[in-house]
Amino acid sequence: MKYRLLFFCAVTIALAAGAGWYIYQTLYRNPSASPATARAAPQPTVQTVNGETVVVLSPDVQRASHIEVAPLVLTTAQPASAAWATVVDLQPLFDLHNRLAAARADLDTLTAQSDNSHAQYERSRVLFEDDRNISQKSLQDARAAMQGDQAKLQSATATVGGLEATMRQQFGDALASASMAPASDLFQRLLLGRMVVVRVTFPATYSGPAPAHITIDVPAGQPVPAQKLSASPLADPSVQGNPWFYAVDHLLPVGTRTSVNVPSPAPGAQALAIPEQAVIWYGGQTWTYVQTAPDRFTRRYVPAGNEHERGFVVTSGFHAADRVVTQGAQLLLSEELKPQGIATACKDPPECDD
């Protein structure tokens, strides 16, 4: 019995020594396999430096999160003004065109008739004065016919002049001239529906002449070019400013209201352009993250309303050497807003959702 007890004691000691050796090899000789050590790896933190919130991310975490940065570039910012454009109903122009064509036809007929009656009166007068070869009544009838035709001609001339004046007062010189021209390509394209006319109202503060070419923002599409026609005699009652007519080679419903970016005649200035993909929305405002150090990022406000084809144009708050986050900015925002000081036992936090 004594020998058996000694045997079991020796076996227990041997097993304990083997277990100790395994634990030593696992935890101390191979630290990468230790869950505790894995949890000790650097994690993103949020700090406050000089009144700014700074998100600290190690380069390894940045690579794993696919965070990319790019330097800001200088661009020429052309000052622009906002204007409103409304698609004009051209049916009244077409109606005036038809009425004018009919009035001109009547005018031509009455002109020929007046010339004929005047010639008849002159013949009758010569015959009457030549020893009264015709009666005085015939001469009086010829004079009355001539005067009647002249009155009709004056009335037709006034009608044509009135229609032309109405057309110019409602649609300006360019459209009126195109409508009255015998073969106007502009009017034919308008008549066939291949082109529309918009009334662009420039703000009263806009200085300089109306530009010959502008771009119109169309719904659900790219901006389309527009060509200046003439000043609009009628203003848009809902918008105060200087109205001009522009022709657009794009079909738009009558009454469509859209915006126009009008370049300023002043020379452009150098400014910084923040790429559109670097801008995020938070709290109803636009922001971007700037990399202030290899592992540090700070969120800065981006003024809206200065959009450019190359991004958001800024003139303050940024420098040419700044590097902004072009990919992964939303991840940085989530990290910044995440409550701090809350530990998790999960190796991979998304697994905690279970």
C-alpha positions in Angstrom: 0.0 0.0 0.0 2.8 2.4 0.8 4.5 1.7 -2.5 1.3 2.3 -4.4 0.8 5.7 -2.7 4.3 6.7 -3.7 3.6 5.7 -7.3 0.5 7.9 -7.5 2.3 10.8 -6.0 5.1 10.5 -8.6 2.6 10.4 -11.4 0.8 13.5 -10.1 4.0 15.4 -9.8 5.0 14.5 -13.4 1.6 15.6 -14.7 1.8 18.9 -12.9 5.3 19.6 -14.2 4.1 18.8 -17.8 1.1 21.2 -17.5 3.4 23.9 -16.1 5.8 23.5 -19.0 2.9 23.7 -21.6 1.5 26.9 -20.0 5.0 28.5 -20.0 5.5 27.7 -23.6 2.0 28.9 -24.6 1.8 32.1 -22.6 5.4 33.3 -22.3 7.3 31.9 -25.2 4.5 32.6 -27.8 2.9 35.9 -26.9 1.1 36.3 -30.2 -1.2 33.4 -29.2 -2.3 35.0 -26.0 -5.8 36.5 -26.0 -4.8 38.9 -23.3 -1.9 40.1 -25.3 -4.0 40.4 -28.4 -6.4 42.6 -26.5 -3.5 44.8 -25.5 -2.8 45.9 -29.1 -3.2 49.6 -29.7 -6.8 50.6 -30.1 -8.3 53.9 -31.6 -8.6 56.6 -29.0 -10.1 60.1 -29.0 -8.2 63.0 -27.4 -8.7 66.8 -27.0 -5.7 68.8 -28.1 -5.8 72.7 -28.1 -9.6 72.6 -28.1 -9.8 70.2 -31.1 -11.0 66.6 -31.0 -8.3 64.3 -32.3 -8.9 60.7 -33.4 -5.8 58.6 -32.9 -5.4 55.7 -35.3 -2.2 53.7 -35.7 -0.9 53.2 -39.2 -1.7 49.5 -39.0 -5.4 50.2 -38.2 -5.5 52.8 -41.0 -4.3 50.2 -43.5 -6.7 47.7 -42.2 -9.6 50.2 -42.4 -8.6 51.4 -45.9 -8.3 55.0 -44.9 -6.8 57.1 -47.6 -5.6 60.7 -47.6 -4.8 63.3 -50.3 -3.2 66.8 -50.2 -5.3 69.8 -50.9 -4.7 71.5 -54.3 -5.0 75.1 -55.4 -7.7 75.9 -58.0 -8.9 79.0 -59.6 -12.3 79.9 -58.1 -14.4 82.0 -60.4 -16.9 84.0 -58.4 -20.4 83.1 -59.2 -23.9 84.3 -58.6 -27.1 82.3 -58.3 -29.9 83.1 -60.6 -33.3 81.5 -61.4 -34.6 80.3 -64.7 -38.1 79.5 -65.8 -39.1 77.8 -69.1 -41.3 80.2 -71.1 -44.6 79.3 -72.7 -44.2 80.1 -76.4 -47.7 79.5 -77.5 -48.6 83.2 -77.3 -45.6 83.8 -79.6 -46.9 81.3 -82.1 -50.4 82.8 -82.0 -49.0 86.2 -82.6 -46.9 84.9 -85.5 -50.0 83.4 -87.1 -52.0 86.6 -86.6 -49.2 88.7 -88.0 -48.9 86.5 -91.0 -52.6 86.9 -91.7 -52.4 90.7 -91.1 -49.5 91.0 -93.5 -51.4 89.0 -96.2 -54.3 91.4 -95.8 -51.9 94.3 -95.9 -50.4 93.1 -99.2 -53.9 92.7 -100.7 -55.1 96.1 -99.5 -51.8 97.7 -100.8 -52.5 96.4 -104.3 -56.1 97.4 -104.1 -55.2 100.9 -103.0 -52.7 101.3 -105.7 -55.2 100.1 -108.3 -58.0 102.5 -107.0 -55.5 105.4 -106.9 -54.5 104.7 -110.5 -58.2 104.5 -111.5 -58.9 107.9 -109.9 -55.9 109.5 -111.7 -57.3 108.2 -115.0 -60.7 109.5 -114.2 -59.3 112.9 -113.2 -57.4 113.3 -116.4 -60.4 112.4 -118.5 -62.6 114.8 -116.6 -60.2 117.6 -117.0 -59.8 116.8 -120.7 -63.0 118.5 -121.8 -65.1 116.5 -119.3 -64.8 113.2 -121.1 -66.4 111.5 -118.0 -69.1 112.8 -115.7 -68.3 114.4 -112.5 -70.1 111.7 -110.6 -67.7 109.1 -112.1 -64.8 111.2 -110.9 -66.4 111.4 -107.4 -67.0 107.7 -107.3 -63.3 107.0 -108.2 -62.2 109.4 -105.5 -64.4 107.7 -102.9 -63.1 104.3 -103.9 -59.5 105.5 -103.6 -60.1 107.1 -100.2 -61.8 104.0 -98.9 -59.0 101.7 -100.0 -56.4 104.1 -98.5 -58.3 104.0 -95.2 -58.4 100.2 -95.2 -54.6 100.2 -96.0 -53.9 102.5 -93.1 -55.9 100.2 -90.8 -54.1 97.1 -92.0 -50.8 98.9 -91.6 -51.7 99.8 -88.0 -52.7 96.2 -87.3 -49.4 94.9 -88.5 -47.4 97.5 -86.6 -49.5 96.7 -83.4 -48.8 93.0 -83.7 -45.1 93.6 -84.2 -45.0 95.9 -81.2 -46.9 93.4 -79.1 -44.5 90.7 -80.1 -41.5 92.8 -79.1 -43.0 93.9 -75.8 -43.7 90.4 -74.8 -40.8 88.4 -76.2 -38.0 90.9 -76.9 -36.1 91.8 -80.1 -34.4 88.4 -80.8 -37.5 86.3 -80.6 -39.7 88.9 -82.4 -37.2 89.2 -85.2 -36.9 85.4 -85.6 -40.7 85.1 -85.7 -41.0 87.8 -88.3 -38.2 86.5 -90.5 -39.3 84.5 -93.6 -36.9 81.7 -92.9 -35.5 81.7 -89.4 -33.8 78.6 -88.1 -34.3 79.7 -84.5 -38.0 80.0 -84.9 -38.4 76.8 -86.8 -36.6 74.9 -84.1 -38.8 76.5 -81.5 -41.9 75.7 -83.5 -40.9 72.1 -83.9 -40.2 71.7 -80.2 -36.4 71.1 -80.6 -35.5 74.1 -78.5 -37.0 75.9 -75.5 -36.6 79.5 -74.2 -35.9 80.2 -70.5 -36.2 83.5 -68.7 -33.2 83.9 -66.5 -33.5 86.5 -63.8 -30.1 87.8 -62.7 -29.9 89.3 -59.2 -30.0 93.1 -58.9 -26.5 93.0 -57.4 -25.0 91.3 -60.5 -22.6 93.7 -62.2 -21.6 93.6 -65.9 -23.5 92.5 -69.0 -25.4 89.3 -69.2 -23.0 86.5 -70.3 -23.4 85.2 -73.8 -23.4 81.5 -72.6 -24.4 80.0 -69.3 -25.4 76.5 -68.0 -28.8 75.6 -66.8 -29.4 72.9 -64.2 -32.0 70.5 -65.5 -33.8 68.0 -63.3 -32.1 64.6 -63.0 -29.4 65.5 -65.5 -26.2 67.2 -66.3 -26.2 71.0 -66.7 -26.9 72.0 -70.3 -25.6 75.1 -72.1 -27.8 78.1 -72.9 -27.3 80.9 -75.5 -28.3 84.5 -74.8 -31.1 85.9 -77.0 -32.1 89.3 -75.7 -33.4 91.1 -72.7 -36.8 90.1 -71.5 -39.4 93.0 -71.5 -41.5 91.1 -68.9 -40.1 90.1 -65.5 -40.9 87.1 -63.5 -43.4 88.3 -60.8 -41.9 85.9 -58.2 -38.2 86.9 -58.7 -36.8 90.4 -58.6 -33.8 91.2 -60.8 -32.8 91.7 -64.4 -34.6 89.1 -66.8 -33.0 87.8 -70.0 -34.1 85.3 -72.6 -31.8 82.3 -73.3 -32.3 79.5 -75.8 -31.7 75.9 -74.6 -31.2 72.9 -76.8 -33.0 70.6 -74.4 -36.7 69.7 -74.0 -38.1 71.0 -70.7 -41.8 71.3 -69.7 -43.2 74.8 -69.7 -43.1 76.4 -66.3 -40.1 74.3 -65.1 -38.1 76.3 -62.6 -34.4 75.7 -62.1 -31.3 77.4 -61.0 -28.3 78.9 -62.9 -24.7 79.4 -61.8 -23.7 82.7 -63.4 -20.0 83.4 -63.6 -18.9 86.8 -62.4 -17.1 89.1 -64.7 -14.5 89.6 -62.0 -11.2 87.6 -62.4 -10.9 84.3 -60.6 -8.9 83.9 -57.4 -6.7 81.1 -56.1 -8.4 78.9 -53.5 -8.2 75.4 -52.0 -10.5 72.7 -53.3 -11.6 69.9 -50.9 -12.6 66.8 -52.9 -16.3 66.0 -52.7 -15.6 62.5 -51.5 -13.7 64.0 -48.5 -16.8 65.9 -47.3 -19.2 64.3 -44.9 -22.5 65.5 -43.3 -22.9 65.7 -39.5 -25.4 67.8 -37.6 -26.7 69.4 -40.8 -23.3 70.7 -41.7 -20.4 69.7 -43.9 -17.1 68.5 -42.5 -13.8 66.9 -43.5 -11.0 65.1 -41.6 -7.5 66.5 -41.7 -4.5 64.3 -41.0 -2.4 66.4 -38.5 0.1 63.6 -37.8 0.7 60.1 -39.2 -1.7 58.7 -36.6 -3.9 61.7 -35.8 -7.0 63.1 -37.5 -9.0 66.2 -36.7 -12.5 67.1 -38.0 -12.9 70.6 -39.5 -15.9 72.6 -40.7 -16.3 73.0 -44.5 -18.5 76.0 -45.5 -21.2 74.9 -47.9 -22.4 76.9 -50.9 -19.1 77.2 -52.7 -19.3 74.0 -54.7 -16.9 73.8 -57.7 -16.4 71.1 -60.3 -13.3 70.1 -58.4 -15.0 70.1 -55.0 -15.8 72.5 -52.2 -13.8 75.7 -52.5 -12.5 77.2 -49.2 -10.5 80.3 -48.5 -9.9 79.9 -44.7 -9.4 77.2 -42.1 -7.2 75.1 -44.4 -3.7 75.3 -45.9 -2.1 74.0 -49.1 -0.1 71.4 -47.1 -3.1 69.9 -45.4 -3.9 66.2 -46.1 -7.6 65.4 -46.0 -9.2 62.0 -45.7 -10.7 61.0 -49.1 -11.8 57.5 -48.0 -12.8 56.3 -44.5 -14.0 59.7 -43.2 -17.3 58.2 -42.0 -15.4 55.6 -40.1 -13.4 58.3 -38.3 -16.6 60.1 -37.4 -18.1 56.9 -35.9 -14.9 56.4 -33.9 -15.0 60.0 -32.7 -18.7 59.8 -31.6 -18.3 56.4 -30.0 -18.5 56.5 -26.1 -15.1 56.2 -24.6 -13.9 54.2 -21.6 -16.3 51.2 -22.3 -14.4 47.9 -22.5 -15.5 44.9 -24.3 -14.5 41.3 -23.9 -15.0 40.5 -27.6 -12.0 40.2 -29.7 -14.0 41.4 -32.7 -16.7 44.0 -31.6 -19.2 43.2 -34.3 -19.5 39.7 -32.8 -20.9 41.3 -29.7 -24.1 42.0 -31.7 -25.1 38.4 -31.2 
